[in-house]
Amino acid sequence: MVFLSKIYTRTGDEGTSALGSGERRQKSDQRFEAIGTVDELNALIGVARIDAETLGAELTAILGRVQNDLFDLGADLATLDDSAKPERRKLRIVATQVERLETEIDGLNAKLKPLTSFVLPGGTPGAASLHVCRTVARRAERTMVALAGVEPVNRDALRYINRLSDLLFVAARIANNNGTDDVLWVPGENR
């Protein structure tokens, strides 16, 4: 369990931060870039959830579960191996979290008509906000893939962030009145 009695510690004043094992690294380290991008995504999902009226109860609940998962993902990325404190070892993204996303994507997508073109980001404010979340999820995935090229990254964590961007795309369509307010790309329309 987390217990914070003091918010500032001064331990990062020299430009370093600690991983779950206690190892200190530069704040510009690729691993912290991935953790920070996941944190940014979580904050943006929080902003999107403000429009609960447009999103509806089901989508708002799904996004709440995702926000909790993103804290798990941050802890997963902060823990290099199982030498960390026991409570940190438990916080790995697992296959069941990926499978839950897939089930939610399928359930939401079943409510939508198939697309005949790519969707331009926009429509309702809730949908536009979810499209921003989707693009940040893709950036988080890119940072995690780059990190995985030089250090171990949990495979289920990579699968999770990949599915999450898919979920956010389908969620944006749901927030666009089940796709009826989607703005479709018209190739070459302005030539």
FIGU-366409 format. One record per residue: y, z, x of N, C-alpha, C in turn; residue in three letters. Coordinates in nm, 3 decimals, decimal comma. Atoms other than C-alpha are relative to their C-alpha. Example, Ala and Ser with C-alpha at 12.3 -4.5 7.8 and 13.67 -1.06 7.14 Angstrom:
NODE/n.Y/n.Z/n.X/ca.Y/ca.Z/ca.X/c.Y/c.Z/c.X/resn
NODE/-0,119/0,000/0,089/-0,450/0,780/1,230/0,120/0,000/0,090/ALA
NODE/-0,119/-0,006/-0,082/-0,106/0,714/1,367/0,109/0,073/-0,077/SER
***
This chain:
NODE/n.Y/n.Z/n.X/ca.Y/ca.Z/ca.X/c.Y/c.Z/c.X/resn
NODE/-0,117/0,000/0,084/0,000/0,000/0,000/0,123/0,000/0,089/MET
NODE/-0,124/0,008/-0,074/0,353/-0,068/0,115/0,088/0,119/-0,034/VAL
NODE/-0,096/-0,109/0,019/0,596/0,218/0,164/0,118/-0,028/0,091/PHE
NODE/-0,121/0,028/-0,077/0,951/0,138/0,273/0,102/0,108/-0,027/LEU
NODE/-0,101/-0,103/0,016/1,179/0,432/0,328/0,133/-0,044/0,060/SER
NODE/-0,119/0,049/-0,066/1,424/0,240/0,542/-0,008/-0,153/0,004/LYS
NODE/0,002/0,146/0,008/1,521/-0,127/0,506/0,024/-0,064/0,137/ILE
NODE/-0,022/0,057/-0,133/1,654/-0,194/0,854/-0,068/0,087/0,104/TYR
NODE/0,073/-0,072/-0,105/1,459/-0,101/1,165/0,060/-0,023/0,139/THR
NODE/-0,061/0,040/-0,127/1,660/-0,267/1,444/-0,100/-0,063/0,097/ARG
NODE/0,101/0,054/-0,091/1,331/-0,392/1,592/0,014/-0,151/0,017/THR
NODE/-0,017/0,144/-0,010/1,432/-0,753/1,529/0,131/-0,044/0,061/GLY
NODE/-0,133/0,032/-0,052/1,772/-0,734/1,691/-0,003/-0,093/0,121/ASP
NODE/0,011/0,086/-0,118/1,648/-0,918/2,000/-0,064/-0,135/-0,034/GLU
NODE/0,052/0,132/0,040/1,518/-1,213/1,797/-0,150/-0,008/-0,012/GLY
NODE/0,145/0,001/0,018/1,156/-1,107/1,757/-0,037/0,070/-0,130/THR
NODE/0,054/-0,066/0,119/0,944/-0,997/1,464/-0,149/0,022/0,024/SER
NODE/0,140/-0,037/-0,021/0,595/-0,849/1,430/-0,091/-0,070/-0,099/ALA
NODE/0,108/0,049/0,086/0,280/-1,007/1,294/-0,080/0,120/-0,051/LEU
NODE/0,082/-0,107/0,057/0,019/-0,805/1,104/-0,071/0,084/0,105/GLY
NODE/0,069/-0,071/-0,108/-0,150/-0,710/1,431/0,095/0,087/0,081/SER
NODE/-0,100/-0,070/-0,080/0,175/-0,568/1,568/0,056/-0,086/0,112/GLY
NODE/-0,049/0,092/-0,103/0,213/-0,858/1,812/0,139/-0,048/-0,037/GLU
NODE/-0,137/0,046/0,024/0,580/-0,949/1,848/0,015/-0,142/0,053/ARG
NODE/-0,028/0,139/-0,037/0,693/-1,311/1,860/0,145/-0,031/-0,033/ARG
NODE/-0,134/0,048/0,031/1,020/-1,498/1,856/0,009/-0,035/-0,148/GLN
NODE/-0,017/0,033/0,142/1,158/-1,537/1,504/-0,002/-0,151/-0,024/LYS
NODE/0,005/0,146/0,010/1,172/-1,911/1,575/-0,143/-0,054/0,015/SER
NODE/0,140/0,040/-0,016/0,792/-1,917/1,624/-0,047/-0,080/-0,123/ASP
NODE/0,052/0,086/0,106/0,606/-2,178/1,420/-0,066/0,081/-0,113/GLN
NODE/0,066/-0,083/0,103/0,410/-1,906/1,239/0,106/0,063/-0,091/ARG
NODE/-0,107/-0,057/0,083/0,732/-1,739/1,122/0,072/-0,108/-0,081/PHE
NODE/-0,056/0,111/0,079/0,863/-2,079/1,013/-0,082/-0,020/-0,126/GLU
NODE/0,087/0,015/0,116/0,561/-2,111/0,784/0,017/0,118/-0,096/ALA
NODE/-0,017/-0,120/0,084/0,597/-1,753/0,656/0,134/-0,006/-0,073/ILE
NODE/-0,133/0,007/0,060/0,968/-1,804/0,593/0,011/-0,107/-0,107/GLY
NODE/-0,004/0,105/0,101/0,916/-2,128/0,404/-0,076/0,042/-0,125/THR
NODE/0,073/-0,054/0,115/0,657/-1,960/0,181/0,088/0,101/-0,073/VAL
NODE/-0,091/-0,098/0,061/0,909/-1,679/0,120/0,111/-0,072/-0,078/ASP
NODE/-0,103/0,079/0,068/1,178/-1,935/0,033/-0,054/-0,058/-0,131/GLU
NODE/0,063/0,054/0,120/0,940/-2,100/-0,213/-0,014/0,107/-0,106/LEU
NODE/0,017/-0,110/0,094/0,866/-1,764/-0,374/0,133/0,033/-0,069/ASN
NODE/-0,132/-0,030/0,056/1,238/-1,697/-0,422/0,043/-0,109/-0,099/ALA
NODE/-0,037/0,110/0,089/1,291/-2,041/-0,577/-0,082/0,002/-0,130/LEU
NODE/0,081/-0,014/0,122/1,003/-1,985/-0,819/0,059/0,112/-0,086/ILE
NODE/-0,068/-0,107/0,074/1,177/-1,660/-0,916/0,122/-0,052/-0,074/GLY
NODE/-0,116/0,061/0,066/1,491/-1,862/-0,993/-0,047/-0,086/-0,118/VAL
NODE/0,052/0,086/0,108/1,287/-2,113/-1,198/-0,045/0,083/-0,120/ALA
NODE/0,051/-0,085/0,108/1,132/-1,829/-1,400/0,110/0,059/-0,086/ARG
NODE/-0,112/-0,049/0,080/1,477/-1,724/-1,520/0,009/-0,079/-0,131/ILE
NODE/-0,006/0,087/0,118/1,456/-2,018/-1,764/-0,129/0,011/-0,081/ASP
NODE/0,127/-0,024/0,071/1,158/-1,861/-1,944/-0,003/-0,064/-0,137/ALA
NODE/-0,005/0,061/0,133/1,275/-2,000/-2,276/-0,047/-0,146/0,006/GLU
NODE/0,043/0,139/-0,017/1,233/-2,358/-2,154/-0,145/-0,007/0,047/THR
NODE/0,133/0,005/-0,059/0,918/-2,280/-1,956/-0,109/0,044/-0,097/LEU
NODE/0,100/-0,055/0,092/0,740/-2,086/-2,229/-0,080/0,111/0,066/GLY
NODE/0,072/-0,119/-0,047/0,521/-1,779/-2,200/-0,114/-0,035/0,095/ALA
NODE/0,116/0,035/-0,084/0,214/-1,952/-2,053/0,044/-0,038/0,141/GLU
NODE/-0,046/0,046/-0,131/0,402/-2,124/-1,772/0,069/0,112/0,077/LEU
NODE/-0,066/-0,113/-0,065/0,612/-1,817/-1,698/-0,104/0,095/0,058/THR
NODE/0,107/-0,088/-0,049/0,293/-1,610/-1,664/-0,072/-0,062/0,120/ALA
NODE/0,064/0,069/-0,112/0,131/-1,870/-1,437/0,087/0,014/0,125/ILE
NODE/-0,091/-0,007/-0,114/0,438/-1,873/-1,213/0,010/0,144/0,054/LEU
NODE/0,002/-0,139/-0,046/0,435/-1,491/-1,200/-0,122/0,028/0,086/GLY
NODE/0,122/-0,017/-0,082/0,076/-1,499/-1,073/0,017/-0,072/0,134/ARG
NODE/-0,023/0,076/-0,123/0,177/-1,764/-0,819/0,090/0,080/0,095/VAL
NODE/-0,089/-0,079/-0,086/0,460/-1,543/-0,691/-0,077/0,111/0,071/GLN
NODE/0,080/-0,104/-0,063/0,213/-1,263/-0,627/-0,091/-0,061/0,107/ASN
NODE/0,084/0,070/-0,098/-0,023/-1,508/-0,454/0,078/-0,038/0,124/ASP
NODE/-0,080/0,039/-0,116/0,262/-1,623/-0,232/0,025/0,118/0,094/LEU
NODE/-0,006/-0,116/-0,089/0,299/-1,267/-0,101/-0,132/0,014/0,076/PHE
NODE/0,129/0,000/-0,068/-0,075/-1,277/-0,027/-0,002/-0,106/0,110/ASP
NODE/-0,002/0,109/-0,097/-0,019/-1,611/0,150/0,084/0,039/0,122/LEU
NODE/-0,082/-0,046/-0,112/0,261/-1,464/0,361/-0,074/0,100/0,086/GLY
NODE/0,079/-0,098/-0,075/0,036/-1,172/0,457/-0,113/-0,070/0,076/ALA
NODE/0,106/0,077/-0,064/-0,244/-1,419/0,534/0,053/-0,067/0,127/ASP
NODE/-0,059/0,069/-0,115/-0,016/-1,618/0,765/0,042/0,099/0,109/LEU
NODE/-0,043/-0,101/-0,097/0,104/-1,296/0,933/-0,117/0,068/0,070/ALA
NODE/0,119/-0,064/-0,057/-0,254/-1,192/1,014/-0,084/-0,106/0,069/THR
NODE/0,070/0,103/-0,076/-0,407/-1,400/1,292/-0,151/0,013/-0,008/LEU
NODE/0,145/-0,022/0,003/-0,751/-1,243/1,286/-0,027/0,132/-0,069/ASP
NODE/0,034/-0,123/0,069/-0,934/-0,943/1,152/0,020/0,125/0,084/ASP
NODE/-0,029/-0,118/-0,081/-0,804/-0,710/1,423/0,118/0,078/-0,057/SER
NODE/-0,114/-0,067/0,061/-0,511/-0,617/1,199/-0,045/0,124/-0,076/ALA
NODE/0,029/-0,119/0,081/-0,489/-0,302/0,991/-0,091/-0,039/-0,116/LYS
NODE/0,097/0,032/0,106/-0,767/-0,286/0,728/0,064/-0,052/-0,128/PRO
NODE/-0,061/0,046/0,124/-0,528/-0,329/0,435/0,052/-0,143/0,011/GLU
NODE/-0,046/0,137/-0,021/-0,397/-0,654/0,587/-0,116/-0,099/0,000/ARG
NODE/0,116/0,089/-0,005/-0,746/-0,798/0,638/-0,040/-0,050/-0,137/ARG
NODE/0,037/0,037/0,136/-0,799/-0,805/0,262/0,088/-0,111/-0,056/LYS
NODE/-0,097/0,092/0,058/-0,497/-1,024/0,205/-0,013/-0,141/0,057/LEU
NODE/0,023/0,140/-0,032/-0,647/-1,362/0,271/-0,002/-0,077/-0,131/ARG
NODE/0,017/0,089/0,116/-0,611/-1,647/0,026/-0,147/-0,037/-0,003/ILE
NODE/0,143/0,027/0,015/-0,960/-1,706/-0,111/-0,021/-0,116/-0,096/VAL
NODE/0,033/0,118/0,080/-1,133/-1,996/-0,283/0,026/0,020/-0,148/ALA
NODE/-0,021/-0,022/0,143/-1,108/-1,832/-0,626/0,146/-0,017/-0,040/THR
NODE/-0,141/0,022/0,031/-0,728/-1,845/-0,605/0,030/-0,150/-0,009/GLN
NODE/-0,015/0,146/0,005/-0,746/-2,219/-0,532/-0,060/-0,053/-0,129/VAL
NODE/0,069/0,046/0,122/-0,993/-2,269/-0,816/0,081/0,036/-0,125/GLU
NODE/-0,085/-0,036/0,114/-0,762/-2,079/-1,055/0,114/-0,099/-0,015/ARG
NODE/-0,107/0,100/0,006/-0,479/-2,317/-0,966/-0,052/-0,131/-0,058/LEU
NODE/0,058/0,125/0,050/-0,706/-2,615/-1,030/-0,024/0,008/-0,151/GLU
NODE/0,024/-0,019/0,144/-0,804/-2,475/-1,371/0,131/-0,005/-0,077/THR
NODE/-0,130/-0,001/0,066/-0,439/-2,415/-1,459/0,062/-0,139/0,000/GLU
NODE/-0,051/0,137/-0,006/-0,340/-2,765/-1,344/-0,069/-0,084/-0,108/ILE
NODE/0,075/0,078/0,099/-0,616/-2,918/-1,557/0,041/0,036/-0,142/ASP
NODE/-0,039/-0,044/0,134/-0,519/-2,709/-1,860/0,138/-0,049/-0,039/GLY
NODE/-0,135/0,049/0,028/-0,151/-2,799/-1,835/0,003/-0,151/-0,011/LEU
NODE/-0,001/0,147/-0,001/-0,217/-3,164/-1,756/-0,063/-0,059/-0,125/ASN
NODE/0,066/0,048/0,123/-0,439/-3,199/-2,065/0,101/-0,013/-0,114/ALA
NODE/-0,104/0,006/0,104/-0,121/-3,151/-2,274/0,094/-0,119/0,017/LYS
NODE/-0,094/0,106/-0,035/0,051/-3,449/-2,111/-0,062/-0,138/-0,015/LEU
NODE/0,044/0,139/-0,001/0,029/-3,823/-2,159/-0,007/-0,046/0,145/LYS
NODE/0,007/0,052/-0,137/-0,078/-4,012/-1,846/0,132/-0,069/0,038/PRO
NODE/-0,122/0,062/-0,049/0,208/-4,137/-1,631/-0,017/-0,151/0,018/LEU
NODE/-0,001/0,145/-0,024/0,300/-4,506/-1,613/0,091/-0,034/0,117/THR
NODE/-0,089/0,018/-0,114/0,548/-4,457/-1,326/0,017/0,136/0,067/SER
NODE/-0,034/-0,126/-0,064/0,661/-4,195/-1,079/0,112/0,066/-0,078/PHE
NODE/-0,101/-0,078/0,072/0,881/-3,918/-1,218/0,113/0,035/0,096/VAL
NODE/-0,115/-0,042/-0,078/1,233/-3,869/-1,088/0,025/0,149/-0,025/LEU
NODE/-0,028/-0,142/0,022/1,319/-3,502/-1,032/0,117/0,016/-0,095/PRO
NODE/-0,108/-0,024/0,096/1,527/-3,381/-1,324/-0,053/0,026/-0,138/GLY
NODE/0,034/-0,027/0,139/1,521/-3,359/-1,700/0,066/0,129/-0,042/GLY
NODE/-0,055/-0,129/0,040/1,565/-3,005/-1,831/0,033/0,083/0,125/THR
NODE/-0,028/-0,085/-0,116/1,712/-2,736/-1,603/-0,126/0,065/0,057/PRO
NODE/0,124/-0,061/-0,049/1,370/-2,566/-1,583/-0,084/-0,099/0,079/GLY
NODE/0,077/0,103/-0,070/1,201/-2,891/-1,484/0,063/-0,033/0,135/ALA
NODE/-0,069/0,032/-0,125/1,466/-2,970/-1,223/-0,024/0,111/0,104/ALA
NODE/0,024/-0,113/-0,090/1,422/-2,622/-1,074/-0,143/-0,004/0,053/SER
NODE/0,141/0,008/-0,044/1,042/-2,667/-1,062/-0,022/-0,116/0,097/LEU
NODE/0,010/0,110/-0,097/1,085/-3,002/-0,885/0,051/0,044/0,137/HIS
NODE/-0,047/-0,053/-0,129/1,289/-2,823/-0,616/-0,110/0,087/0,061/VAL
NODE/0,111/-0,083/-0,048/1,005/-2,569/-0,590/-0,112/-0,087/0,058/CYS
NODE/0,106/0,091/-0,046/0,756/-2,856/-0,555/0,031/-0,055/0,138/ARG
NODE/-0,034/0,057/-0,130/0,946/-3,008/-0,264/-0,007/0,106/0,110/THR
NODE/0,009/-0,108/-0,099/0,968/-2,671/-0,086/-0,147/0,034/0,026/VAL
NODE/0,145/-0,021/-0,020/0,593/-2,623/-0,144/-0,056/-0,105/0,095/ALA
NODE/0,045/0,106/-0,093/0,536/-2,958/0,030/0,047/0,029/0,142/ARG
NODE/-0,048/-0,035/-0,134/0,754/-2,842/0,320/-0,081/0,116/0,057/ARG
NODE/0,084/-0,112/-0,046/0,559/-2,516/0,338/-0,135/-0,053/0,047/ALA
NODE/0,129/0,058/-0,041/0,240/-2,722/0,352/0,013/-0,069/0,135/GLU
NODE/-0,018/0,068/-0,130/0,379/-2,935/0,636/0,011/0,100/0,114/ARG
NODE/-0,013/-0,099/-0,108/0,475/-2,625/0,836/-0,134/0,067/0,028/THR
NODE/0,131/-0,063/-0,019/0,131/-2,473/0,777/-0,096/-0,095/0,071/MET
NODE/0,087/0,098/-0,065/-0,047/-2,795/0,880/0,039/-0,011/0,148/VAL
NODE/-0,044/0,006/-0,140/0,166/-2,814/1,195/-0,048/0,125/0,076/ALA
NODE/0,049/-0,123/-0,062/0,080/-2,450/1,270/-0,150/-0,008/0,025/LEU
NODE/0,146/0,012/-0,014/-0,290/-2,523/1,212/-0,038/-0,092/0,116/ALA
NODE/0,026/0,086/-0,115/-0,261/-2,785/1,486/0,002/0,074/0,132/GLY
NODE/-0,011/-0,076/-0,125/-0,191/-2,515/1,743/-0,063/0,140/-0,006/VAL
NODE/0,059/-0,133/0,018/-0,334/-2,189/1,598/-0,085/0,000/-0,126/GLU
NODE/0,083/-0,007/0,121/-0,594/-2,088/1,341/0,083/0,031/-0,125/PRO
NODE/-0,057/-0,026/0,132/-0,486/-2,103/0,976/-0,115/-0,005/-0,100/VAL
NODE/0,103/-0,010/0,103/-0,707/-2,003/0,685/-0,007/-0,131/-0,080/ASN
NODE/0,017/0,127/0,072/-0,849/-2,321/0,529/0,033/0,014/-0,148/ARG
NODE/-0,032/-0,021/0,141/-0,821/-2,174/0,178/0,151/0,013/-0,020/ASP
NODE/-0,147/-0,007/0,009/-0,452/-2,103/0,247/0,058/-0,141/-0,003/ALA
NODE/-0,046/0,139/-0,001/-0,401/-2,471/0,328/-0,033/-0,069/-0,133/LEU
NODE/0,038/0,057/0,130/-0,590/-2,572/0,013/0,091/0,053/-0,111/ARG
NODE/-0,084/-0,063/0,103/-0,385/-2,326/-0,195/0,138/-0,066/-0,004/TYR
NODE/-0,137/0,053/0,000/-0,045/-2,458/-0,084/-0,001/-0,147/-0,043/ILE
NODE/0,011/0,139/0,045/-0,162/-2,816/-0,142/-0,011/-0,006/-0,152/ASN
NODE/0,015/-0,002/0,146/-0,272/-2,738/-0,499/0,125/0,051/-0,069/ARG
NODE/-0,120/-0,057/0,062/0,042/-2,537/-0,563/0,105/-0,107/-0,025/LEU
NODE/-0,099/0,105/0,025/0,266/-2,840/-0,521/-0,042/-0,086/-0,118/SER
NODE/0,050/0,074/0,117/0,043/-3,022/-0,772/0,029/0,077/-0,128/ASP
NODE/-0,029/-0,082/0,117/0,075/-2,731/-1,014/0,148/-0,006/-0,035/LEU
NODE/-0,143/0,002/0,026/0,452/-2,731/-0,976/0,046/-0,134/-0,058/LEU
NODE/-0,031/0,131/0,058/0,465/-3,105/-1,051/-0,036/-0,003/-0,148/PHE
NODE/0,045/-0,002/0,140/0,263/-3,063/-1,371/0,085/0,099/-0,080/VAL
NODE/-0,085/-0,098/0,068/0,467/-2,753/-1,459/0,137/-0,059/-0,033/ALA
NODE/-0,129/0,065/0,026/0,789/-2,955/-1,426/-0,011/-0,095/-0,119/ALA
NODE/0,020/0,089/0,115/0,648/-3,210/-1,671/-0,012/0,080/-0,129/ARG
NODE/0,011/-0,086/0,118/0,556/-2,931/-1,913/0,141/0,049/-0,039/ILE
NODE/-0,136/-0,047/0,026/0,913/-2,795/-1,879/0,090/-0,111/-0,051/ALA
NODE/-0,072/0,116/0,053/1,035/-3,145/-1,967/-0,055/-0,035/-0,138/ASN
NODE/0,052/0,020/0,136/0,914/-3,097/-2,325/-0,130/-0,078/0,000/ASN
NODE/0,133/0,061/-0,014/0,557/-3,183/-2,233/0,007/-0,147/0,041/ASN
NODE/-0,012/0,134/-0,056/0,669/-3,493/-2,048/0,091/-0,094/-0,076/GLY
NODE/-0,084/0,093/0,077/0,885/-3,645/-2,322/0,139/-0,018/0,060/THR
NODE/-0,131/0,011/-0,065/1,203/-3,574/-2,122/-0,011/-0,038/0,147/ASP
NODE/0,014/0,048/-0,137/1,058/-3,701/-1,792/0,089/-0,122/0,020/ASP
NODE/-0,080/0,117/-0,038/1,288/-3,946/-1,617/-0,088/-0,082/0,093/VAL
NODE/0,093/0,082/-0,077/1,070/-4,230/-1,491/0,074/-0,092/0,096/LEU
NODE/-0,051/0,092/-0,100/1,136/-4,434/-1,180/-0,021/-0,143/-0,049/TRP
NODE/0,007/0,144/0,032/1,213/-4,801/-1,248/0,020/-0,073/0,132/VAL
NODE/-0,013/0,063/-0,132/1,138/-4,986/-0,921/0,101/-0,115/-0,001/PRO
NODE/-0,096/0,107/-0,018/1,429/-5,205/-0,809/0,100/-0,014/-0,111/GLY
NODE/-0,089/0,011/0,117/1,632/-5,134/-1,123/0,145/-0,029/0,038/GLU
NODE/-0,143/0,013/-0,034/1,965/-5,127/-0,939/0,028/-0,105/0,107/ASN
NODE/-0,022/0,104/-0,101/1,927/-5,430/-0,715/0,107/-0,097/-0,045/ARG
***
